[in-house]
Amino acid sequence: MKFEKYIFKLKPCERMARMVRPGLTSIQIQEIRDWVKDKGLPSYRADQIIKWVYGNAETFDDMTNIPKAIRDSLEADFMLREVTTDRVLLSDDGTKKFVFTVSGGEKVEGVLMKYKYGSTVCISTQAGCRMGCKFCASPPAGYCRSLTAGEMLGQVTEAGKECGGRVDNVVLMGIGEPLDNFENVVTFLQNLSAPDGYQMSLRHVSLSTCGLADKIRELAEYKFGLTLSVSLHAPNDELRGKIMPINKKYGIVQLLSAVEYYTQMTGRRVVFEYALIRGVNDSVENARELAVLLRKKLCHINLIACNPVKGTGFFPPPAQTVQNFYKTLEQSGASVTIRRTMGADLDASCGQLRRNGQRES
């Protein structure tokens, strides 16, 4: 199919993104070296370009040790930066919510959180989401497209400017399902951790998935050192299917089998995220069933009081209900914590992000 026929069958936001030049951080680092070789340039030019790309160059003119003719050629073939910060909102608890503009003008959101052990940025992997989880703000805003590796890295670097240069940790838990954007996410992780790339250890990275079992198995083959977080949110198929449509394709048995394969391949403990929804999945009986389900597995359970999202009809349970659920799991011998809610006043907490910077409140 010719490019022109293909491109105009896409959604407008997808079409705009495909028609622009690729970003230098959206391609693999080896591809930059290949470009230099194809241009007949000496190999050391690739090292210089890569250092600028993953350094502090904001424009091609900032690459002062590279001849202008090469800079012009680079600019003709590539973009240097794919993300700009539209605005930054400050929460009462110090959390910062970003509205980022990506290629084609689409807007996505990210969150910067400060902890005693350092700064953590939560980034989006798609403009919108196709998974349809009933408690989340992302699906109702619609799905546009997957983000490029450079658009993901751009969110990291933009947030880093608020931290004096770099963030300490990255979580892929914003808008979108990371494993639904598999190839771009893998390139992002490779560029993020490369010795000549962003140089962040993947032990400082968490990737959250709603449970694409086949992609979990595929991710395991890469043996990344990251933390895999699985959004479970229910101890049985009947309940999970009501709030997470993905469970109709990948049931809990199939999901846990994929997680077991992941831990075998990587040796890494998996985190199961469990959003407590008032009157839905927050009973002591649910906690006991969850404890049996995850018994003897190399995992940790992270409890989250669900954050209110207008239109879902779901609300967080009382604090005592959360404590009862926690104590039931703890007494069963499970490794469990309760996640602290941050940024709720900005709709910046877990499950509250959405594309186009739309606000609930």
N, C-alpha and C positions, 0 to 999 in steps of 0.2 A: 504494500500500500504506500502510495506517495505521501511524503511528509504533509503536504497541504491538505490532502483528504483526511489524513489521520488526525491532524491537530484540530480541525474544526468539528470533529465528532466529540471532542472533550467538553467538559463544563468550562465556562468562561475563566474561572480561577485556575483550573488546570491548564488551559490553553495559554494563559499569560505566563505561567511558570515554565512551561515547556519551550516557549519561544525565546526566552532570555538566554544569555550565555551561561554555561555552567560555572558554578563557584569553585574557586581553587581549593576550598576546604570541603567541597562536596565530592571531589574525586579522590582516589587513593593517592598517597604520596608518590608511589612509583609512577603514576601517570604524569606527574609533573616532570619527573626525570625523563620519561619517554618523550614528552613534548620538547624538552631541551635537546635531546638527542636528535629528534626529527628535524629540528631547526638547524642542525649542524653546529650547535654551540658547544663550548667546552663544558665538561661535566660539572666543574665547580660552580657554574652559573646556577645549576639546579639547587645546590646547597644554599647559595645566597638567596634564591627566590623562596625556598622553603622556610628559611630562617625569618624572612620578612613576613611571609604568609601567616606563620604561627607566632609571630612576634607582635610588634606594635605598629605595623604599617596600616594606616587607615585608607590611603590612596596609593596608586601605583607610583606616583611622584615621590612618595616617602622612601622608595627603594633607591637611595642615593648612590649606592655602590654598583648599580646596574645601569648600563648605557641606555639612553633614552629610546633608541631604536628597539631594544628588547622590551622595554617597559610598554612601548606603544603596541608591540606585537602581542604581549600578554593581555593588555587591556582590550584588544580586538577580539581575543579568543575566550577570555574569562572575566568573571566578576571577582573582586577581591573580598567584599563584604556583602552578605545577603540579608542581613538583619539590621534594623534600626530600632531604637527605643522610642515608642510613641509617647508614653508617659509612665511615671512611677508613682504609685500610691503608697502611703505610709500608714501601717496599722498602729493601733494603740499599743500593741505588744512589741513593736519594733520590726515586725515582718514587713517586707516590701513586695508589692505586687506590680509586675511589669506588664504593659501591653506592648508587644513587639509587632512591627510591621515586617512581613517577609515578601519575597518576590511576588509580583502581581498585585500587591497592595493588601493582601489578606492579613488579618490581625489574629495573633494568638497570645496566650497569657502564660506567664511564668511567675514563680514566687521565690524570693530570697529570704532564708531564715537564718538567724544567728543563734548558735548554741555555745556552750562552754568549750566544746571541742572544735569549734570552727564554724565556718559558713557553709550552708547547703543551698543549692539552687535546684528548684523543681522545674523541669523544662517540658515543653510539649513536643510530641513527635508527629502529630497530624493537625491539620486545620479542620477541626470537627472530629467526630468519631462515629464508627459504624456499628459498634457493639450493642448499643441500646440498653445498657444497665439502667434499671428503673429509678435508682436513687441518685443518679448523676446528672449534673447540669449540662454536660457536653453534648449528648445525643440530640436533645430538643433543638439546639442551635443549628443543627444540620452538619453534614460532612461535605468538605470541599475537596481536599487532596492530602496526600502524605507530604511531609516536609523532607527536604534534602538533608544530607549529612551536614552540609555547611550551615543550613538554617538552624539545625540543632546546636552545632558548635557556636554559632553566632549568639544564641541565647546565653550560653555559658560565658562567653567573653563580655557580652554587654552587662551581665550581672556582676562579673568580675570588676568592672569599673567602679561599682558601688562598694567594693571591698578593698580598694587600693591596688587592684591589679588582677588578682585571681581568687576564685572560690576554692574551698577545700574539698567539697563533696558535690556530686551530681546525682539527682534522682530523676529517672524517666517515669514520672507519675503525673504529668500534666494532662493536657488535652490529647486524646487519641490513644490507641492501642499500639505500643511499640512493636509487637510481633506481627501486627498487620502491615507494618512498614519495614519488613525484615531486612532487605538488602541495604537500605539507607541507614538503618540503625547499626548494622554490622560495620559499615564503612565509618560511621561516626565513632563507634567504640574503638576501631583500629586507629583512626587519626587522633582521637583523644589520648590514647595511651602510647602512641608511637614515640620512640626516643628522639626522633627528629620532628615530631608533631607537637601536640599540646603538652605531652609529658605528664599526664595524670595517671597514677596507678588505678587500675580498674577495681581494686579493693576499696576505693572511695566512691564507687558507683553502684547504684541500685536500679534495677529495671523491674517495673511492675507490669504484670499481665493479668487479664481477666480469665486466662486459661485456654489459650490456643495450644492444645496438647501436641500437635504435630510440629509446631514451631518451637516449642520447648525442647523437644528432642533434637531438632536441628540446631538450636542454640547450644545445646550440650556438646555438640561435636567441636565447637570452637574452643571449649575449655577456658572461657574467659574467667578471670578471677573476681567477677562482680557478684553482687548479692541479688538473687532472683526473689522477687516478692510476688506471690500469687494471691489474687483477690478471690477468696473463697466465699466468705459471707453467709454460708449456710452449711449445716452438717449433713444434709441429705439432698438427693436429686429433686424431690418434689418441691421443697422449699426454695432451693437454689434456682430451679427453673422458673419460678414465679418472678424473681427479681433480676435474673441474669439470663437473657436469651441464649447466650453462648453455651449454656449447659445442655441445651437440646441437641447440640452437635457433639460436644465433648462432655459426657457425664463425669461424675466425680471419680468413678473407678478408673476411667480412661485418663483423667487428669492426674490422679495420684500415681498412676503407672508411669506417666511421662515425667513427673517430678522425681520419682524414685530413680529413673534412668539418669536424670540430670545430676542428682547427688552422687550416683555411682561414677559418672564420667568426670565430674569436677571435684568431688570431695567437699563441696560447699554446702553449708546448711541453708535451707530454704526458709523464707519468712512467709507465713500465711497471714494475710490481712483479713480481718473480720470486722466489718462495720455493723455495729449494734443498732438495730432499728426498733423503735418502741413497738411492742406488741407483735412483732413479726419474727424475729430470730434471737430474742434477748432473754429467753427463759432459762432457768437453771437446768431444765431438761435438755434444752439445746446445747448448753455448755457440757453436760455429761456426754451427750452424743458426739460432740466435737472432740472431746478428750479421747473417746474410744476410737474414733476415726483416725486420729493422728498419733495414736500411741506407738511408741518405738520407732518413730520416724525422725530423721535428722532434720529437725525443724524448730522454728520459734513462732509463736502466735502473737500477733500484734493487734490488740483490740482498739477500735476507734468508735467513739460515739458518733453516729452518722450526723453529718452537718445538714441543716435544713436547706432545701432547695425548693423554691416556689413551684407549685404545680405537681410535685411528686406525691404529696400526701404522707410523706415519711418524716418522722421526727426522732430526735435522740431520746433514749430512755433516761429516767431519773438517775442521778449519780449512784444511788444505792443499788439499783439494778445492775449498773456497770460493775460495781464492786462485788456483788454476789456472783456475777458471771466470772469475773477474774478469780475470785477465791475458789470457786468450784474447779476451775482449770488448774490452779496452783496446787490444790490439794490432791489432784489426780497425778501430780508429778510433771505436768507440762511446763515448758519454758514459755513464759507469757509476760507481756507488759501492756500497759495502757498508754497509747500515744497521746501526747499533749496537743490540744487544739490550738493552732496559731493562725492569725490572719482572718478570723471569721467575720470581723466587722467590714472587711473588704471583699467578701465572697472569695477569699483566697485559700480557704481550707480544702482538705481532701474532698473531691467530688464537686467542687463549686466553680471550677474554671470552665470557660467556654470561649469559642472563637468569636472574633470581631469585637472583643473587649466589652461585651454586653454585661450589664450589672443586674443582679436580682433586686438589690435594695437601693 
